[in-house]
């Protein structure tokens, strides 16, 4: 609630990495982007202080900056960066000029979208996390356009050596392949010949489902204080209440198409089988038209958002406690890293807090205890392996003739006699979710042209497995990934990537308490960069609307005639 004083609004945005801590620390002010036609700030406004707390799931990316200049810092994750960006945007439209602060546990910020440098060479970045976004992702597309970022077809750099660019492997054979260079109609004809009208029915089912979801961006559904309610109003709880397997069967989708094609998509996108994940996310997996990525890394979108918000960024700062005072404000206790036994925590007071991370991973003590604590939900531990090698994928590993070329992208599904299993056992006989040949890479040591691979697995991939896929001898010991001849560079990382998306009809709402907002409840509904951005935008709209109501009440209170006591 906005009360009339001489202060200006202050917004604290906390982005906390629960996985990675780095030694250096910095505090920087990102320059505020100009706002044309900005409404003048109301002079009598009280400071509105808000904290957005986010979990950053980024490995090993070093921000590109020198000294105290963080202009090239990779920015916040999708939820936190979007909350800051839209808060600044909506506040400016209402004549409010917020000052935003982001607290980040690690030495950089950026969310689950991050790049690493192949061979340690900054001229060869590759996506380690969220790799693509699609045409219906309006927030990401609009932001990329606003910030002048170059986007392109996410698959355009793949080597075009094999006659098939994509194959679906069930652990024994390729059940479907998509030709590279063939006319579009030929690939469609192959689908229709094998699966009848199932591809057409699935396309219609996906489109009707996504069309329902897209209404969430506009009134009367936006903004929403209850995700459960808006999901029900949009008719989407009918979809989230069923597994993908049940939903497709009830809509007469051919089971072989569901297993061969749709499940291959759910496995590469969410490492989950149709029997266990809800149908809404299964339909989202099929909405892949117009897949693109930002040249140099999708993290630049969130860097742009953080910069445009004008945020002050506090890196290497851990938030330890959030205390709600009797007056309804929040005192945040934080500590800068590297800390010593003698370093003192710092306390800052805020009017509102936005938690832009899964509550279970925030590691923050709340006092007094919250009236409602979000459910603890399991997350997928996805093992991502990036590597370079002079070897192509081995045809013998995929039961192909010795002279055959393996498709550049290998997705996986279950065999006809396999029982779908859950969690880490879900990969089945194939043992992995996907292997992608991303592009050629030039080895700076040998100046040799090599292949850059990206592999998704439920467990660490062993050197023996790599030798199987690339057809080289691993020796007697299964340790040591890199050698000069076979695997010349490797980068491994384990993500808490996304929730296990079990069927459900209720979701965590964006309001945890008065002045305490939450964005990560949407991950059990749809887990993407775009939906995290959507919830950040939604919370920002709710906050500014609340400020405007409070401001109006304060102004009406000021205009009341003063009655003298006689």
N, C-alpha and C positions, 0 to 999 in steps of 0.2 A: 504494500500500500504506500503510495507516494504522499509524503507529508510536506507542507511548505516550510522550507528552510533555505538558507543561502548556498547550500552545497549543490554539486552536480552529481549525476548518477555514476556510480562505480560498479563495474561488473567484474567479478573475479572468475576466471575460467581455469579450473584445475584439471590438468591432464596427467594421469599417473600411470607410469609403466609398472606393471606388476611382475614383469619377467626380466627386464634388463636394466642394469644400473651401470653408469659410466663415471669415470673419475673426474672429468672436468666439469665446471659449473659456469653458468652465465646468466645474466639478466639483461634483456634487450627490449627496446620499444620498437615494434614494427610500425612503420609509418602508416597513418590512416589514409585510405583512399578518398579522394575528393567526392563529395556528394552534390551533384547539381540540383539546384532548387531546394536545398535543405531548409526546413522550417526553422526559424530562430529558436534557440533554447529558451524555455520559460525561466525567467530569472529566479522565481521564488521556489524552484523545485528542490526537494530534498535529495540527498545522495541515495541512489538505488544501487546497492552493492550485491553482486551475484557471483557465485562460484560454480563453474562447470567442471565436474570431476570426470576425467576420462581415463580409460585403460588403453595403453599403447602397446600393441603386440608387434613390435618391430625389432628384428635382429640386425645387429652389426652395421647399420648405415651411419656413416659419419657425415654430419652436416657440412655443406660447402660454404665456409665463411672464414674470414680472417679477422683477428682482433675481436671487437665487440659488434661487428656488423653481421647481423643475422638475417639479412635480406634474403639469403638463399637457404635459410633453414627450411626443412621439409614440411613444417606446419603441423596442424593437429590431425587426429584421425577424423573419419567422416562425421561421427556424431558430435564431437566437441568442436571441431572447426566450423561445422555448419551452424551449430548453436551460436557461436560467437559472431559469425558472419551475418546471419539473419537477425540476430539481436541488434547489431549495429544498424542494419538496414531498416528494420521495422521501427526502431527507436528514433532514427533520424526522420522518418516519415511522420512521426508523432511529435516532433519538436523536442526530442530528448537526445542528449549527447553523451552516451555511456563511455566510460573508461574501462576497458576489458583487460583482465589479467589472466594468463594461462600458467598454471603450475604443472610442471612435467618432471616426473621422477628420473627419467634418463637424460642423456646429454643432447637429445634431439626429440622431435615430435613428428608424427606422421601416420599413425594407425597401422592397419593391416595391409596398407598399400606401401610398399617400399622396394627399393632396388638394391642389388649388390653389383659389384664391379667384377666382370669376368677376368680371370688372371690377375685381379687386383688393379686392372687398368680402367681408369675413370672414363675412358672414351668408349667402353663397352659395357654399359649398364644393362641389367636384365631384371625383370620383375621377379621378386621372390614371393610376394603375397598376391593380393587381389590384382588380377592381370587384365581384365576386360570390363567394359560396361557396354550397354546396348542402347538402341534408339529410344526405348521407352523410359530410360533413366534421365528424366528431364532436368533434375537438379545438376547432375554431373555434366551433361551436355551444355547447359546454359552457363555453368561456371567456367568450363573450358573455353567457351566462346568469349565470355567476358574478359578472361585473363589472357586472351590471345595465344592460347596453347595450340600446338599442332597435333592433330589426331589423325590416325590412319587405321587401315584394316589390320587387326591384331595378328593375322596369319600371313601377311604379305611377304615376310622375310623368310618363311620356311623354304628349305631346299625343295625344288621340284624335280627330284630325281626318280622317285618311284612312280609307277603308273597310278597307284592309289594314294590319295593324300590322307585318308582316314580309314581305319579298320576297327571293328569291334571284335575283341578276342574273348572267348569264353573259357580259356585255359586249355582248350584242345584244338580249336579251329577258329578262323575268322567267320563269324556268322553274317557279317555285312561289311562291304567296303564301298567307299565313295571315290570315284575316279577323279584324277587331277587333269584338267585340261579338256575334259569331255563337256559337251553342251549341257546346260542346266537341265533341259528336258530329259536327257538321258539318265541322270541320277534320279530324277523324279520317277521316270518309267521303271527303273530298277526297284525302287521302293514299292510302287504300286503292284508290280508283277509278283513280288514276294509276299507283301503284306495286305494286298487288296485295298479296301478303302480306309484302313486303319490310319494311315498318315493324314488323310483329309479330315477324318473325324477328330483326330487328335488336334490338328491345327484349329478347327472350329472350337473345340472344347477349351484349348489354351486361350484363344482370343476372347471368348466370352468371359473367362475367369479374369484375365488381365484387364479387360475393359471395366469390370466391376471394381477391381483394385484401384485403377487410375482415377476414379471418382474421389478418392481420399484426398487428392490435392486441392479440391475445390469446395466452396460452400455448397450445401450446408454441412458437409462432413468435416471440412477443415476450418479452424483447428478443432482438435478433439481432446477432451480431458480423459476419456476412457477408450483405450484401444479395444477392449473387449466389446464395448457397445458399438463402436463404429464398424468393427468386423462383422458383428451381427446385422447391423443395419444395411451393410453392403451385400449381405447374403454370402459372406465368405466363411462363416463358421460351419456352414454345411460342407465346405471343402476341407477345412482344417480338422474336422471331426473324424474324417476317414483317412486311412492309409492310402498312399498312391495306388497300391495294388487293388484295394476295394473300390476306389473311385473309378479307376479305369475299367475294371470289370463291370461295374454297374452302368457305365456308359458305353458298353459294347465295343471296347477297344480290344482288338485281337491280342491274346496273351503273348504270342511270340513277338509282336511289335513292342509291347510293353517291356518285355524282358530284354530284347536285343537292342532297342533304340532308346526308349525313355529311361530305362534303368542305367544304361551306359552313361547317359547325361547326368542322372542324379549321383552317380558314383564319382565322376570327374569333378562335379561341382560341389558335392557335399559329403562324399565318402560314405554314402548310405544307400541301402537297398529299398525298393518300393514297399516291401512288406512292413517297414518300420517307420518311414517318414510320412508326414502328412501330405495330402494331395495338393495343397496350395503351392508348397515349395516344389513339388514335382512339376506342376504346370509352369512355374517360374523358370525352371530349367529348360523348358522347351521354347521360351521366348528369347531366342538368341539372335534374332535378325538384326543385322547392322552392328555386330560386335566390333568394337574399336578399342584402342588404347592411346594414351598420350605419349608422344615421342619423348623419350628420356625418362619416363616414369609417371604413373598416375598420381603419385604423391604430390605432384605440382599443383593439382587441383586444390588440395587441402592447405598447401602452403599459401596459395593465392587467397583462399578464404581467411586464413589467419591474418595475413597481411592486410587485407581489406577491412578487417574488423578493427584495426588499429590497436591490437592487443599488446600489452606488456607480457613478455614471455619469461617465466622463471624456470630455467632448466635445472636438472639435478636437484629437484626439490621434492621431498616426500611429505605428503599430508598425512599426519598421524591421527588427528582427532578433529571431529566437528561437534561443537557444543552449541545447543540451542538455548539462548538466554530467555529469561522471563519476559523480555520485551519482544521476543519473536525473531531477533536477529541471530546470526550464526557466527561463532568464533572458531576460526580454523587455525589449528596448530600445525605448523610445518617446520621442516628442518632441511637445510641445504646440505648437499653432499659435495665432496667427501666430508663426513662429519667426524668430530673427535669427541672424546668423553667430556670435554669441557665446553663444546659448542652448545649454545642455548637455542631451544626452539623459538620460532617467531609466531606471534599471534596476530591475526588480522580479522576484522569484523566485516561481515557481509549481510545483506538483507535477504538474499536468495542464494540457493545452491543448486546447480545442475550436475547430477551424477551421470556422466556419459561413459560409463563402463559397467560391465556386469557386476552387480552388487557383491556377489560372492568373492570376487577377485580384488575388490578395492582395498582391503586390508586396513580400513579406517574404523576407528572406534567412534560410535555415535553416542553422545550423552545429551539428555536422557535417552533411553532406548526408543527407537522409532515405533510409532503406533502400528506400522506395517513393514515387515521385512520381506523383500522379494524372495520368491522360491529359489532354492538352489537347483540349478539345472546342469546336467552333464554336458561337457563340450568335447568335440572330436579332437583327439590328438593326432594331427596330420603330419607325417614325416615328408618333408620336401627335400629332394636331392637335386642340386644343379651340378652338372659336370661337363667337361669337354673331353673329346676323344677323337682320334683319327679314324676310328672304326664306325661303320654303319651298324644299325641294328642287325643282328644275326638272323638269317632266315630259318636256321635250324631251331632256334629258340621258339619259333612260332609254327613249327611243323610245315615249313615251306620248302620247295626244292632249293638246292644249293645256289642256283643262279637267280633266284627270285629276289626282288627288292621289297623290304617290309614297308608298309605305309608309314608316312612321316609322323602321324599321330595314331597311337594305339590306345583306344579306350577299352574297358573291360566290362563284362557282365558275368552272370552265372551260367553254368552248363545246364542242360535239360534235366539232369537228375540230381542237381545240387539243391539242398535245402537252404533258403536264405537265412543267414545268421546276422546277429546284431553286433554293433560296435567293432572292436578290433578284429573279430573273426569274420567280418562281413565281406572281406575281399575274396574269400572263397578260393577255389583251385587256382585262379589266375595269380593270386598273391600280391597284386598291386592294383591300383585304380586307374592309372594312366601313365604312359611314357610319351613325351612330345619331343620331336626334333624341332627346336625353336628356330635355329638359323645356323649359318656358318660363322665361325669365329677364327680370327687369325692369332695363332700362338705367338706372343712377342719374343719368345726365346728361340724357337725354331723357325719362325716365319712360315709355319705350315698352316694350311687351311684345315680346320677341324670342325667337328659337329658339336653344337651346344644342346644338351639334353636337359629336360625337366621331368622328374619322376615323383609321383604321389604314391605313398605306401602307408599302411597302418602301423608298420614297425620299421626300424632302421633297416635299410637295404644293405646287404652284406657284399663284400668284395666277390664272393663266390657267385652271387646273383648277378652282379655287374658283368662278371666274366661270361656268364651264361648268355646274357642279353647282347653282349658285344663280341662274343666269340674270341676270348683270349684266355690264356692259362693264368689262373690266380695263384699258382704255387701251392705250397703245403699249408701256409698259414693264412687265416682270413682276417688279416689286419693290415693297415696301411693302404689307403685308397689310391694315392697318387704315385705314378711312375712316369718316366719319360716317354714310354711307348704306347701305353694303353689308356690310362685315365690321367690326363695331364693337369687338370684342375678340378677341384670339387668343393662345393659349399653345402653343408647340411644344416637343416633347421627343423625344429618341431614347433608347430603352431597349435595353440588352443584356437582352432580355426573358426568354428561355428557350433551352435548347439546341436545335439541330437534332436531332430525335429519330430518328436513323437506327436501323434494326434492330440489336440486339445481345443477347447472352445473358449477358454479364458486366458487372458494375457496380462502381464504387469502394466498398469496404467502409468502415464507420465507424471503423476502427482503422488509422492510418497508422504508428504506432510505439508503444512502451510509453509510456502517458500522453499520447499525441497522438491526438485524436479528430477525426472529419470528418463533417459533415452533408450537404455538397452533392453527394455521389455519387448521391443519390436523384433529382437533377434529370434525369438521363438515363433514369431509370426512369419516373417520373411527376413532372412539374414543376407544382406547385400550392402555394398557401399552406399547405394542409392537409398535404401530404406533407413539406414543409419542417418544419412543426411536429411531425409524426410522427417524423422523424429526430432532431430536437432532444430529443424525449421519450425516444426509444430510447437515445441516447447518455447522457442523464442517468441512466436506469435501469441501464445497463451500468456507469457510473462508481460509483454508490452501491453496487451489488452488489459491485464490486471493493473498495470501501472496507470494506464489512462483512466480506469475506473476510480482508482485511489486518488489520482490527481483531481478528477472532477469533484469527488467528495470533499477533498481538502479545500478547493476553491469555493464550493458552496458554503462550507463551514466558515470561511473567512468573510463571506458576504452577509452572514447573518447579523442583524442589528444587535448591538450590545445593550442589554437591559440593566440599568443601574439599580443597585440595591438601595431602597429607601429606608 
